[in-house]
Amino acid sequence: MVKKAGWKATLNAVLREHNKAAASGGKAVSYATQEARREILEQGFKTLRALGYKLPDVRGFKERHMMALGQAWEAKGLSAATLQNRMSVFRLFGEWIGKKGMIRGSEYYVKNPQRVARQLAASEDKTWSGKGMKLEDKLALIAAKDRYVAIPLELQRAFGLRMKEAALLKPHRADKGTYLAVNWGTKGGRERVLSIQTPYQQAVLQRAKGLVEKPTDSMVPAAYDFKSWKNHYYYFCHEAGISRKEGITSHGLRHERLNEHYQMITGQLSPIKGGLRQGVDEELSRAARQEIAEEAGHSRLSIAPAYLGSFKGKG
């Protein structure tokens, strides 16, 4: 009697065939994106088994399974962004197994649709200055204990990088003189360049270079891989009072830089900082928001309000 392959084997078969492709077609996605998809799918099917849905072949996935997963994730209190991201991966998976259109909008798979309603515009100032804090208030203490945590925090503040981008940055290779090449750890493998505009940015880059042993090294210490370093990094930040509970996060440093850059371009505060529409030329503001979106690693102008807020009534 031939033994059936089982859910893991059938999932691996589907991944081998489809996982390298971008959701919209075109070139292959990055290895990091492939691994993120794999992890979400594997954990999802493990959750289904724990809920009593023991699918022998993952290609038997149906909408009722998405419903069970969505409500299980909702019950765990996951953020709207996380819920939407996980469901988008399963929506793509549905296409891979020949069931395009089976998975509808995320709001169909939770008890409270508001749980998956993401704010398009920031309604809260997430910058450190908005909380009456500066990175300098924490930096000396952090640097004295672990410079490998301190420098990535500065990189986030100086260039508006995500944590992963700051950790995986290879400062010797990234520094191109007039601009920074952000080629490692980017979301969706979307590389970008950032102008080096201020003495602070130059100084942070020099400190980063001075910390690594070899020009090919990233900011992750040799004793760690990224996953273990990420755990260490956030644990250390939490111990230093950098957490949502304390009202400031390392991601807030990214918000700080992007709002600062908007002010540099327009000469006015961003909406989330209290800026007024009548104080800003509309064309200049639009150009600034587009530049901020690209600096953040996005191509869509609509992403800028997530960092800058929005003037009442429009953009």
URDAGI-V406049 format. One record per backbone hydrogen bond with DSSP energy under -1.0 kcal/mol. NH is the residue of the N-H (numbers start at 1). CO is the residue of the C=O. E is the energy in kcal/mol with one decimal. If there is no record, write none. Layout:
nh	co	e
NH	CO	E
NH	CO	E
This chain:
nh	co	e
10	6	-2.2
11	7	-2.3
12	8	-2.5
13	9	-1.9
14	10	-2.0
15	11	-2.7
16	12	-2.6
17	13	-1.4
18	14	-2.1
19	15	-2.3
21	18	-1.6
25	22	-1.7
29	20	-2.7
34	30	-2.2
35	31	-2.5
36	32	-2.2
37	33	-2.5
38	34	-2.4
39	35	-2.6
40	36	-2.2
41	37	-2.5
42	38	-2.9
43	39	-2.5
44	40	-2.1
45	41	-2.4
46	42	-2.0
47	43	-2.3
48	44	-2.2
49	45	-1.9
50	46	-2.1
51	47	-1.6
52	49	-1.3
53	48	-3.0
54	52	-1.1
55	53	-1.5
60	57	-2.3
61	58	-1.8
66	62	-1.3
67	63	-2.2
68	64	-1.9
69	65	-2.3
70	66	-3.1
71	67	-2.1
72	68	-1.7
73	69	-2.8
74	70	-2.4
75	71	-2.1
77	74	-1.7
78	73	-1.5
83	79	-2.7
84	80	-2.6
85	81	-2.3
86	82	-2.6
87	83	-2.3
88	84	-2.2
89	85	-1.7
90	86	-1.9
91	87	-2.2
92	88	-2.1
93	89	-2.4
94	90	-2.1
95	91	-1.3
96	92	-2.0
97	93	-1.7
98	95	-1.7
99	94	-3.3
102	99	-2.1
108	105	-2.0
109	106	-1.8
115	112	-2.6
116	113	-1.6
117	114	-1.1
122	305	-2.8
131	128	-1.3
132	129	-1.5
133	128	-2.7
137	134	-1.5
138	135	-1.9
139	135	-2.1
142	138	-2.1
143	139	-3.3
144	140	-1.8
146	142	-3.3
149	146	-1.4
150	146	-1.7
151	147	-2.6
153	149	-1.5
154	150	-1.9
155	151	-2.4
156	152	-2.3
157	153	-2.1
158	154	-3.1
159	155	-2.3
160	156	-1.7
166	162	-2.4
167	163	-2.5
168	164	-2.3
174	170	-2.7
175	171	-1.8
176	179	-2.6
178	176	-1.6
180	194	-3.2
181	174	-2.5
182	192	-2.8
183	181	-1.0
189	186	-1.6
190	187	-1.4
191	189	-1.1
192	182	-1.6
194	180	-2.3
196	178	-2.6
202	198	-1.9
203	199	-2.5
204	200	-2.6
205	201	-2.1
206	202	-2.0
207	203	-2.1
208	204	-2.4
209	205	-2.5
210	206	-2.0
212	208	-1.2
217	214	-2.1
219	167	-1.3
224	221	-2.1
229	225	-2.4
230	226	-2.9
231	227	-1.7
232	228	-2.1
233	229	-3.3
234	230	-2.4
235	231	-2.0
236	232	-2.7
237	233	-2.5
238	234	-2.4
239	235	-2.2
240	236	-1.6
241	238	-1.5
242	237	-3.0
248	243	-1.4
253	250	-1.4
255	251	-1.6
256	252	-2.0
257	253	-2.1
258	254	-2.2
259	255	-2.4
260	256	-2.2
261	257	-2.7
262	258	-1.8
263	259	-1.8
264	260	-2.0
265	261	-2.1
266	262	-2.6
267	263	-2.5
272	308	-3.0
274	271	-1.7
275	270	-2.8
279	276	-1.4
280	277	-1.9
285	281	-2.8
286	282	-2.3
287	283	-2.3
288	284	-2.4
289	285	-2.6
290	286	-2.2
291	287	-2.2
292	288	-2.5
293	289	-2.4
294	290	-2.1
295	291	-2.6
296	292	-2.1
297	294	-1.1
298	293	-2.7
303	300	-1.6
304	301	-1.6
306	303	-1.4
307	304	-2.1
308	304	-2.6
309	305	-2.1
314	311	-1.7
